[in-house]
Amino acid sequence: MAGAVAITLLTYYGRALRWGVMLQPLGPRPNHWRLFKATAIGFTAVVLLGRPGEFVRPYLISLRERVPFSSQLAAWFLERMCDLLAVLLIFGFALAAFDPSRTHLGPKLQWVLEVGGYLLGALGALALIVLVMLSQFSDTMRRRLLQGLGFLPQRYHHRVERIVTAFLDGTSATKKHSSMSWLVFYTALEWALIAVSFVCLFKAFPATNGFAFRDVLVFMGFVAFGSILQIPGVGGGVQIVSIIVLTEMFGVKLELATSMAVMIWAVTFVGIVPFGVALAFHEGLNWKRLRQLEQDAVASATDDPEVAEATGDPSP
């Protein structure tokens, strides 16, 4: 279990390294330690505040690296596209590798098998299209979009132009083959570490200690699909899918499956919280300020893209 926690913590540093690749077009030498601190605090905010806490990480990075907030929203979007494609590959492997004759599938899991594959397939195709459009036609997209919004008053058109320009600057890492290669490498490394973490978790329980690596990947594919649903402070999707897969696919007793689901959620989502809280206090952030950061980030996402650039420090 300790190994699973340690490896999971490494994945957050891997995310910081990947974010640094997306920052390079805006700043040639991003500070990876600052990126790691923002990543830890950001994921802590997601656990404590729910999905709105997703804005905290790009907002902190925009403040610390002095880049437009819109560009970091674009980096967050690009990160999500990479992870979505990774989840698609893992879930596709899970669908292909699992032998339905091994056990009787309940109606809930049958629905996941039938609908989930099509859903993630469509999302993966959409993600590929978006990445290709951003890498090959970003200038054309910018020009056409601004031309289509030419009816706006000059003041608002200028603001939209800044937002669009900053957003596309944040995705400019897709234009260089070297940067794209590093994005693919860090994404593969990220999910390889997650897989090793799941292996350690399964080794910690006697009932699943003998599972093959393929079984762990099958389980991981379904849990990655379930992680799309997340309830603030509870998790929700991860625990529910974990219990269903363990009981209906692998024949684990409900009590053990429930305890394993809680531990999986605690290691993969909550394990970063003590470190995120410590780093937040080191940065001068408390609970009230963290909530304020979330509100500031949401406001900045819909207001002026240069709010973060003009603010040198998140403290009041």
C-alpha positions as CSV (number, residue, x, y, z in Angstrom):
1,M,0.0,0.0,0.0
2,A,2.9,2.3,0.8
3,G,4.3,1.6,-2.6
4,A,1.0,2.5,-4.3
5,V,0.9,5.8,-2.5
6,A,4.5,6.6,-3.4
7,I,4.0,5.8,-7.1
8,T,0.8,7.8,-7.2
9,L,2.6,10.8,-5.8
10,L,5.1,10.4,-8.7
11,T,2.3,10.7,-11.2
12,Y,1.6,14.3,-10.0
13,Y,5.2,15.2,-10.7
14,G,4.8,13.6,-14.1
15,R,1.8,15.8,-14.7
16,A,4.0,18.8,-13.8
17,L,6.6,17.8,-16.3
18,R,4.0,17.4,-19.0
19,W,2.6,20.8,-18.2
20,G,6.1,22.2,-18.6
21,V,6.1,21.0,-22.2
22,M,2.9,22.9,-22.8
23,L,4.4,26.0,-21.2
24,Q,7.6,26.0,-23.3
25,P,6.2,28.1,-26.2
26,L,5.3,30.8,-23.7
27,G,8.4,30.5,-21.5
28,P,11.5,28.5,-22.5
29,R,12.4,27.5,-19.0
30,P,9.3,26.7,-16.8
31,N,10.0,26.0,-13.1
32,H,9.0,22.4,-12.6
33,W,8.9,22.7,-8.8
34,R,6.4,25.6,-9.0
35,L,4.4,23.5,-11.5
36,F,4.4,20.6,-9.1
37,K,3.3,22.7,-6.2
38,A,0.4,24.2,-8.3
39,T,-0.5,20.6,-9.4
40,A,-0.6,19.3,-5.8
41,I,-2.7,22.3,-4.6
42,G,-4.9,22.1,-7.7
43,F,-5.8,18.4,-7.2
44,T,-6.3,19.0,-3.5
45,A,-8.8,21.7,-4.5
46,V,-10.6,19.2,-6.7
47,V,-11.0,16.7,-3.8
48,L,-12.1,19.4,-1.4
49,L,-14.2,21.7,-3.7
50,G,-15.3,19.3,-6.5
51,R,-15.0,20.0,-10.2
52,P,-14.9,23.8,-9.9
53,G,-11.5,23.3,-8.2
54,E,-10.1,22.3,-11.6
55,F,-9.6,26.0,-12.3
56,V,-7.3,26.5,-9.3
57,R,-4.3,24.7,-10.9
58,P,-4.2,26.7,-14.2
59,Y,-4.9,29.9,-12.3
60,L,-2.0,29.3,-9.9
61,I,0.3,28.5,-12.8
62,S,-0.7,31.6,-14.7
63,L,0.1,33.7,-11.7
64,R,3.4,32.0,-10.9
65,E,4.6,31.8,-14.5
66,R,3.2,35.2,-15.4
67,V,1.3,34.0,-18.5
68,P,-2.3,34.7,-19.5
69,F,-4.9,32.6,-17.7
70,S,-6.6,31.7,-21.0
71,S,-3.4,30.0,-22.2
72,Q,-3.3,27.8,-19.1
73,L,-7.0,26.9,-19.6
74,A,-5.9,25.8,-23.0
75,A,-3.1,23.7,-21.5
76,W,-5.6,22.1,-19.1
77,F,-7.9,21.3,-22.1
78,L,-4.9,19.8,-24.0
79,E,-4.0,17.7,-21.0
80,R,-7.6,16.4,-20.8
81,M,-7.4,15.5,-24.5
82,C,-4.2,13.4,-23.9
83,D,-5.7,11.7,-20.8
84,L,-8.9,11.0,-22.7
85,L,-7.0,9.2,-25.4
86,A,-5.1,7.2,-22.9
87,V,-8.3,6.2,-21.1
88,L,-9.8,5.2,-24.5
89,L,-6.8,2.9,-25.2
90,I,-7.0,1.3,-21.7
91,F,-10.8,0.9,-21.8
92,G,-10.6,-0.5,-25.3
93,F,-8.0,-3.1,-24.1
94,A,-10.3,-3.9,-21.2
95,L,-13.2,-4.6,-23.5
96,A,-11.0,-6.7,-25.8
97,A,-9.2,-8.7,-23.1
98,F,-12.1,-9.5,-20.8
99,D,-13.7,-12.9,-21.4
100,P,-17.4,-12.6,-20.6
101,S,-17.7,-16.4,-20.2
102,R,-15.7,-16.2,-17.0
103,T,-18.7,-15.0,-15.0
104,H,-22.3,-13.9,-15.3
105,L,-22.5,-10.2,-16.1
106,G,-25.3,-8.2,-14.4
107,P,-27.4,-5.7,-16.2
108,K,-25.4,-2.7,-14.9
109,L,-22.1,-4.0,-16.2
110,Q,-23.6,-5.1,-19.5
111,W,-24.8,-1.5,-20.0
112,V,-21.2,-0.3,-19.3
113,L,-19.9,-2.8,-21.9
114,E,-22.4,-1.9,-24.6
115,V,-22.6,1.9,-24.1
116,G,-19.3,2.7,-22.6
117,G,-17.3,1.5,-25.6
118,Y,-19.3,3.5,-28.1
119,L,-19.2,6.6,-25.9
120,L,-15.4,6.5,-25.4
121,G,-14.9,5.7,-29.0
122,A,-16.8,8.8,-30.1
123,L,-15.0,10.9,-27.5
124,G,-11.6,9.6,-28.6
125,A,-12.3,10.3,-32.2
126,L,-13.4,13.8,-31.3
127,A,-10.3,14.3,-29.2
128,L,-8.1,13.2,-32.2
129,I,-9.9,15.6,-34.5
130,V,-9.5,18.5,-32.0
131,L,-5.7,17.8,-31.6
132,V,-5.3,17.7,-35.4
133,M,-7.2,20.9,-35.9
134,L,-5.1,22.6,-33.2
135,S,-1.8,21.4,-34.6
136,Q,-2.5,22.0,-38.3
137,F,-5.2,24.7,-38.6
138,S,-5.0,26.9,-35.4
139,D,-4.2,30.1,-37.4
140,T,-7.0,29.4,-39.8
141,M,-9.4,28.7,-36.9
142,R,-8.4,31.9,-35.2
143,R,-8.9,34.0,-38.3
144,R,-12.3,32.4,-39.2
145,L,-13.6,32.7,-35.7
146,L,-12.6,36.4,-35.4
147,Q,-14.2,37.1,-38.8
148,G,-17.4,35.4,-37.7
149,L,-17.5,37.6,-34.6
150,G,-16.9,40.8,-36.5
151,F,-20.4,42.1,-35.7
152,L,-19.3,42.6,-32.0
153,P,-18.5,46.2,-30.9
154,Q,-14.8,46.9,-31.1
155,R,-14.2,46.8,-27.3
156,Y,-15.7,43.3,-27.0
157,H,-14.2,42.1,-30.2
158,H,-10.7,43.1,-28.9
159,R,-11.3,41.2,-25.7
160,V,-12.5,38.1,-27.6
161,E,-9.4,38.4,-29.8
162,R,-7.1,38.4,-26.8
163,I,-8.9,35.4,-25.3
164,V,-8.7,33.4,-28.6
165,T,-5.1,34.3,-29.1
166,A,-4.1,33.4,-25.6
167,F,-6.0,30.1,-25.8
168,L,-4.4,29.1,-29.1
169,D,-1.0,30.1,-27.7
170,G,-1.6,27.6,-24.8
171,T,-2.1,24.8,-27.4
172,S,0.9,25.8,-29.5
173,A,2.9,22.8,-28.2
174,T,0.9,20.6,-30.6
175,K,2.5,22.4,-33.6
176,K,6.0,21.1,-32.9
177,H,6.8,17.4,-33.4
178,S,9.3,17.4,-30.6
179,S,6.8,18.9,-28.1
180,M,4.1,16.5,-29.2
181,S,6.5,13.6,-28.8
182,W,7.2,14.7,-25.2
183,L,3.4,15.0,-24.6
184,V,2.9,11.5,-25.8
185,F,5.9,10.2,-23.7
186,Y,4.8,11.9,-20.5
187,T,1.2,10.7,-21.0
188,A,2.4,7.1,-21.5
189,L,4.6,7.4,-18.4
190,E,1.8,8.9,-16.4
191,W,-0.6,6.0,-17.1
192,A,2.2,3.4,-16.8
193,L,2.8,4.6,-13.3
194,I,-0.9,4.5,-12.5
195,A,-1.0,0.9,-13.7
196,V,2.0,0.0,-11.4
197,S,0.2,1.7,-8.6
198,F,-2.9,-0.4,-9.2
199,V,-0.7,-3.6,-9.2
200,C,0.6,-2.6,-5.8
201,L,-2.9,-2.0,-4.5
202,F,-4.1,-5.4,-5.7
203,K,-1.0,-7.0,-4.1
204,A,-2.0,-5.5,-0.8
205,F,-5.2,-7.6,-0.6
206,P,-4.9,-11.4,-0.3
207,A,-8.0,-12.0,-2.4
208,T,-6.5,-10.2,-5.4
209,N,-2.9,-10.9,-4.8
210,G,-2.8,-13.5,-7.5
211,F,-4.4,-11.4,-10.2
212,A,-2.5,-11.2,-13.5
213,F,-1.3,-7.9,-14.9
214,R,-4.0,-8.2,-17.6
215,D,-6.7,-8.4,-15.0
216,V,-5.4,-5.3,-13.3
217,L,-5.4,-3.5,-16.6
218,V,-9.0,-4.6,-17.3
219,F,-10.0,-3.3,-13.9
220,M,-8.1,-0.1,-14.4
221,G,-9.8,0.5,-17.7
222,F,-13.3,0.4,-16.2
223,V,-12.2,2.5,-13.2
224,A,-10.7,5.1,-15.5
225,F,-14.0,5.2,-17.3
226,G,-15.9,5.6,-14.0
227,S,-13.5,8.4,-12.8
228,I,-15.3,10.7,-15.3
229,L,-18.0,11.0,-12.6
230,Q,-16.7,12.6,-9.4
231,I,-18.6,13.8,-6.4
232,P,-16.9,16.5,-4.3
233,G,-15.2,14.9,-1.2
234,V,-16.8,11.5,-2.0
235,G,-15.7,10.4,-5.4
236,G,-18.8,8.5,-6.5
237,G,-18.0,7.1,-9.9
238,V,-14.7,5.5,-8.9
239,Q,-16.1,3.6,-5.9
240,I,-19.3,2.5,-7.7
241,V,-17.5,1.2,-10.8
242,S,-14.8,-0.5,-8.7
243,I,-17.4,-2.4,-6.6
244,I,-19.4,-3.5,-9.7
245,V,-16.3,-4.7,-11.6
246,L,-14.8,-6.5,-8.6
247,T,-18.0,-8.3,-7.7
248,E,-19.5,-9.0,-11.1
249,M,-16.4,-9.5,-13.2
250,F,-13.9,-11.0,-10.7
251,G,-16.2,-12.6,-8.1
252,V,-14.9,-10.6,-5.1
253,K,-17.2,-10.5,-2.1
254,L,-19.1,-7.3,-1.7
255,E,-17.6,-6.4,1.7
256,L,-14.1,-6.8,0.4
257,A,-14.9,-5.1,-2.9
258,T,-16.3,-2.1,-0.9
259,S,-13.2,-1.8,1.3
260,M,-10.9,-2.1,-1.8
261,A,-12.9,0.6,-3.6
262,V,-12.5,3.0,-0.7
263,M,-8.8,2.3,-0.5
264,I,-8.4,2.8,-4.2
265,W,-10.2,6.1,-4.0
266,A,-8.1,7.1,-1.0
267,V,-4.8,6.3,-2.6
268,T,-5.5,7.6,-6.1
269,F,-7.4,10.8,-5.2
270,V,-7.0,11.6,-1.5
271,G,-3.3,10.7,-1.1
272,I,-2.2,14.0,-2.5
273,V,-4.4,16.0,-0.1
274,P,-1.9,16.2,2.9
275,F,0.9,17.3,0.6
276,G,-1.4,19.8,-1.2
277,V,-2.5,21.3,2.1
278,A,1.1,21.5,3.4
279,L,2.2,23.2,0.2
280,A,-0.8,25.5,0.2
281,F,0.1,26.7,3.7
282,H,3.7,27.1,2.6
283,E,2.4,29.3,-0.2
284,G,0.3,31.4,2.3
285,L,-3.0,29.9,1.3
286,N,-5.6,28.9,3.7
287,W,-9.1,27.3,3.3
288,K,-10.7,30.7,2.8
289,R,-8.1,31.8,0.3
290,L,-8.4,28.5,-1.6
291,R,-12.1,29.1,-2.0
292,Q,-11.4,32.6,-3.1
293,L,-8.8,31.3,-5.7
294,E,-11.5,29.1,-7.1
295,Q,-13.9,32.0,-7.4
296,D,-11.2,34.3,-8.9
297,A,-10.3,31.6,-11.4
298,V,-13.9,31.1,-12.5
299,A,-14.4,34.8,-12.8
300,S,-11.2,35.2,-14.8
301,A,-12.3,32.4,-17.2
302,T,-15.3,34.5,-18.2
303,D,-13.8,37.9,-17.9
304,D,-10.4,39.4,-18.9
305,P,-7.8,36.8,-19.9
306,E,-5.0,39.1,-18.7
307,V,-6.2,39.3,-15.1
308,A,-3.8,36.6,-14.1
309,E,-1.0,38.2,-16.1
310,A,-1.5,41.5,-14.4
311,T,-1.6,40.0,-10.9
312,G,1.8,39.1,-9.5
313,D,0.7,37.3,-6.3
314,P,-2.5,35.4,-5.4
315,S,-2.5,36.7,-1.8
316,P,-5.0,39.6,-1.1
